[in-house]
Structure formats: C-alpha cells, structure tokens
Amino acid sequence: MLYRSKAPLRIGLAGGGSDVSPYSDKYGGAILNATISLYAHANIQPLPEAIIVLDSLEREEHQEFPLCDELPIDGKLDLLKGVYNRIRKDYMTEPKGFRLSTYVDVPAGSGLGTSSTLTVAIIGAFIEWLRLPLGSYDIAQYAYSIERRDLQMAGGKQDQYAATFGGVNYMEFYENNKVIVNPLRIDKPYLHELENNLLLFFTQTTHVSSDIIKEQQQNVMNNQTSSVEAMHKIKAQAVEMKEALLTGKINRIGEIFDEGFIYKKQMARNISNELLDKIYEEAMQAGATGGRISGAGGGGFMLFYCPDNKKFQVMKTLESQTGRFYPYHFVKDGLFTWKI
C-alpha cells in the first residue's frame, strides 16, 4: 500500500512579510496569495523491515535509520525528520518501518513556499497512513509549529495555510498565532485575466530566506522606522489587491506590484540585488507595468504583470537572462491525500 499526498505551491500577490512575527504579533498582518499548479509531493510506503528510509527524489538525497523514536536533526533531510519526530511523539504508540519519499516541482529556496508546502505534504501522507484526526487549520498550525518551534526555521505563516487550504485567499495574522483564512470568490473572467497577464520567471538563483527574514525581524524589534513603515504599506496593499480582484480592476495590479517592489526593498538588505534589479528594469521597459520578487527575496522567482499581451515582448526581452518561465494555472484545491 502507498499513501500519497500533494500540496500546491503559492504565489504571493500582496502583503508578503507582514505574516512574520514579531510584526504580525505587534501590528497584525495581511496577505493575499493564490495557489498554482506546481506542487510538493510526499509518499509513504510501510515496510516489514525495522527501518526508516528517507528519500528526497529530486535532490537525490537518501538516508536510512533503524527504528527509533527520534531522528537526528543535522542539516540533512531535516523537514522529513522533523515531521516524523513530531508525529511519532504525538500520534504513534510505537515506531513503525516505512519509506518516506518526497519531491517538489521547483527548486528549494525559490520563493514559492517550497519548505512549508513540503512540510504540509509530508503531514498529509502521515494523516492518510495513520488516519489522523486533523482539520485544515490544525494541519497548517501543526506544520508551522514543526518548522518554527521544533526545527527553529525562521519564516512566516502564510505558506502553511496556502498549501493546506488552496485557492485565492486573503489571510489575516494576529498575536498568539491566530490566523483567519478568507477565501475570495473572484469572478472567473477576472481570475482568467489575471492568470493571462502574469508571468512567472525563475531567475535560476535561489536564496536562504532565513537570513533575510531574521534581519526583517530584527528591524521590527529595533523599531527601525523605515523598515516598519515599509511593512505597513505592504500590508495595506493586501487590501488594495483584494479590492482590485473583487471589483475587476485587474490592471491596477501591475501598479500595486510596482509600488510594492519599492517598499519590499526597504524591509531588509539583500531582498533585491543587481541581477534582480536588472531583470525588473528590462521587464518594465518591455511592457510590464509591475513586478515582485516572490518569497523573502534575494533570488528565486519573480512575477510580472503584463497587460495587453505585452507578456510576449517581456518573454522575448528576458531571453537574454539565464532564467526560464514556468507555465502554471491557478488551482482552488489545497492539500490532497490518497492511497493506492
């Protein structure tokens, strides 16, 4: 028997960074994001042998362990180990032999929420195998707790909820890890127009998001005015983006992106760099009306809004860069599990 799961990656449309503590605890955060047809996958195969086998298929990493209550957190396949350690502690009366294999449709550190989405997918596979009684909010919070508390990984809260719930969501974040997910019912023509006009470009670089996020957190704790004010403006853009999508003012989105690109660079150093700025400028000159760096910044994916079929000119212009465009569609479903 195989127990499988998949969870969708997300693109952030507005508010990115306001879901990170201590900002969200002190001021409240707001995010607007949408899940897309790129996924993190997890598979569990129970084994008769008294071993635990871990495989990251796309990264070609493999480890085996004798049955144990806790796997070592040592920088190798830590997400897989962290989820097992927590599931073993909370839900398994005794360790069982199994093979856990995972893969993600895009590189790690690319800004689409890969780590958190993979965590959600792994939890989903365990839920399907062990028939765990966890609802959507439970799963998202469980993933957040494993990453932030158990593994001490710096980051925000939006990715776990996007991967679990799926769809286009306006999310609110408050102190004590309170999160409210508001699914948006966007008219289909508006959503199709947005999908048509957005280009997802991978810069062929990745980043260590934790370094950028830690600086962002430190800026808030130190009350660094320029950084905090920039985050206030980015949070306000989530409301503007929600209104634009719901009322069909789709071309306003490029303007929001362009304004947000300036604000985001004020949140912490290294969010952008010479390469990302060059790509942004070339895309704008070719007809994009705005763009954003996905995730914490520093590399990974960039998203451009290109009205009036300008996306073809933008694509041609960016051929000179070493990156590549990823085709995608918006998807409304979040975490899905099954057995075979």
N, C-alpha and C positions, 0 to 999 in steps of 0.2 A: 504494500500500500504506500502511495505517495501522498503527502499533504502539501498543497501548494498555496501560494498567495502572491498577489501583486498589488502594488500601491502606486498611484500616479505622482509624478513629479509636478512641480508648480512653477508658474511664472508670477513674480510679484509685479503688480501694476501700480501700487502706490502705498506709502506708509512704511516702507521697509526700514527696519531698525527700531521702530517705536515699540516693537514687541519684546525688546531686550530689557531685562532687569539691569540696573535699578530704575531706568527711565519709566518703564511701564508701571512699576510699583508706585513711583512718586507722582507721575503726571497722567497715567493712563495711556494706553497705546491703541492705535487703529491701523489696520492693514486691509488692503483689497488685493486678493490674489485669485488665480484661476488654475485649475489642474489641466494638464495636457497629456497627449497620447505617447508619453515616454515614461517608463516605469522602473521601479525596483522590484526584483523578484526573489522569492525565497521558497525553498523546497526542503521538506523533512522526510527522510526515509528511515523508519525504525529498523534497527539491526539486531540480529540474535546475539552478536558478539558483545562483550562487555567493554565497548569502546565508544568514544565520541569523536566523530570525524567532521572537520570544518573545511569547507571549500569556498573560496571566492573565485568564481569561474573566470570572469573577465580579467581579473588581476593575476590569475594563475598562482594563487596562494593556497597552501594546503597544510593542515596540521591535524595530528591525531593524539588522543589522550586516553588513558584508562578511565573507567568510570570514576567520577569524583563529584563532590558537592560544589566545588568552585574552581573554575578555570582561571589560569593566571592572566592578569591584565598587564601586558608587557609591550604594547605597541603593535602587536600582530593580530589582526582579525578581532580587535577589541570590541567592536559593535556586536559581533556574533557571540563572543564570550560573555559580554555584559548582559545581553538579553537572557542567555541560558542561566547565568548565575542568579539573576533575579527571579526567573520562572522557577528554577529549582528551589529557591528559598521560599517562595510564596505558594507554589501550587503542586510541586512534585513530592510525594511522600518518600520516594527513593529514586536515585539516578537510574536512567534507562539508556541503553545503547541506541545511537542514531547517527545519521549523516545529515548535516545541515549544509546546503549549498545555496549560494546567492549569486546574483548578477544584476547589474544596473545598466540601463540603456545609454548612459552618458558617463564621462569620466568623473571620478570623485573630485570634489573641490571646484566644481564648475558653476556653482551659484544657483542651481535649481532645487536645492534642498535635498541633495542625494543622501547624506548621512542619516538625517531624520526619517526620510522616506524609507530607507532601507531598514531602519530600526522598526518602523511600523510594519513593514512587510514581514520581518522575522517574527515579531509578536503574533502577526496574523497566522503564520504557519503553525506556531505553537498552539494558538487558540483552536485551529482546526484539528490538530492532532489530539490535544488533551481535553477538547471541548470546554474551554474556559469560559466562565460567565462574565464577559466584559463587553460593555456597550461602547459606542463611538467615543464619547467623552472620556470614558475610562481608558481606552486604548491610547488615545492621544496623550493624556496626562501620564500614563504609565511609560510611554516612550520618552516623554520629556524628563521624567524622574530618572530613568535609567541613564540617559545621556548627561544630564546636568548634575545630578547628585551622585550616582554610582560611578560614572566614568569621568566626571569633572571636566566635561567638554563645554567650552564657552559657546553661547548661542542664544537665539531667541525661542519663541514659542509657536510661530506661525506654521512651520513646516510639518510638524506632527499632526496638527489639526487639518491642514490642507490634504495631506496624504490619507488621512482617515475618512474625512467627510467627502472629499471630491467636490467638483463644481466651481462656480464663481461665488466667492464668499467675502462678505465684509465682516471682519473679526475685530473684537474689542478685547483689550487686555488690561487687567487691573492687578492690584496687590493681592498677595496670598494665592498666586497662581489661578486667579479667577479669569476664565476665558468664555466669551459668548460668541458663537458662530452664527452669523446671519446669512443664510443662503439668499442670493439675489435672483429674482425671476426677471431675466432680461429678455426682451422681445427677440425672437430668432433673427429677424433681419439685422438688428443692431449687433448681435453676437457674431453673425456671419461676416458683417462688415469689419468688425474688429479683427477677427481671425484673418480675413483677407488682407488687411493693411499692416499686420505685424510681421516683422522678420526676426527670426531667432538665429543669431550669429554666434558661433563658438570661436573664440579667439585663439584656440589651440594652446592656451595657457590656463593654469589652474592657480588656486590660491590656498593659503592656510587661513581660513576665515576666523579662527580663534584669536589670532594676533590682532586683527583689525577690530574684532568685537571687544576684546579686552581693553583696547585703547578707548573705544567708544564708551564703555562702561566707566572707565577711569575719568573721562571727561565729564560725565554726568555727576559722579561722586565729588569731583573737584569744582562743580558748578562753573565749568568753563562756558562763558556766556555764548560765544559764537557757535559752539557745538550744540548746546542745548536749544538755542533759538532755531538753528537749522532743523533740529529734530521736531520742534513744534510745527514748523512749516511743512515738513514732510508728512507728519501726522494729519495735518489739516488737508493735505492733498488727497488722502484716502476718502474723505467726504466729498471733495470735488469730483474725484474719479467715479464714485458711486452715483452721483447725480448725473454726470455726463453719460454713463452707461444706461441708466434707467430712463433718461429722457431723450436718448438718441442723438446727443451732441457728440458724436463719435470723433469728429476731427479736433475737438477740444483736447483729446487725449494726448496728441503729439505735443501740444503746448504744455500740458501738465508734466509730461516726461522731461521736456527741455528745462523747465523751471526746477524740477526735482533733481536733475543732473547737477545743477549748480549747488543746491542745498546739500545733496549727499556728500559731495567732496569736502564740505565743511565739518562733517561729523567726526572724521578721523583722518590721519595721514594714510597714504598708500591705498585709499579707496580707488583712486584712479592713478594712472601713470602715463608716461609719454606715449606708449603704444595705444592704450585705450583712448586717450585724448585724440590721437591721430585718426583712429578708426571712426570716432564720433564725428570729427570735423569733416572727414571725407563723405560719410553717410549724409550729413546735413547738406553739404554742397551738392550732393547728387539728388536731393529732393525729399529726404526725410524731414519731418517737422519736429522731431524729438526722439530721444532715446534714453535708455537707462542701463546701468550695469546691474546684472542680476545677482542677488545674494549680497554678501557682505562687501564685495568689491575686490579689487586687486587683480582680477583676471576672470577667466571663465566665460560665461555667456553674456552677450549684450542683446538688447531688444530695441528695435527701431520701429517707429510708426511712420508709414509711408502711404499717404493718401493718393488718390487719383492714379493708381497703377504706377506710382513712382518706384515701387519696390524693384522693378526690373532694372531700372537705371542704378539703383543703390547696389543691387547684387552685382551688376557688371563692374561698378566702380570698386567694390571691395574685393574683386577677384585678385587685385594686386597684393592683398594681405594673405597671410598664410592660414587664415581660418576657414571655416566651412559653415554653410547654412544647414540647419536642421528643419525638415518638414515636420509639422505637427498639426493636431486638431485639438480643440477644447474637448474635454470629457467631463461628464457630470457625475460619474461614479467614483467613489473613493476606494478604500481597501476592499479587496475581494478575495475570498478564500474558497478552496475546494479540495476534494480528494479524488484519487483515481487508483 
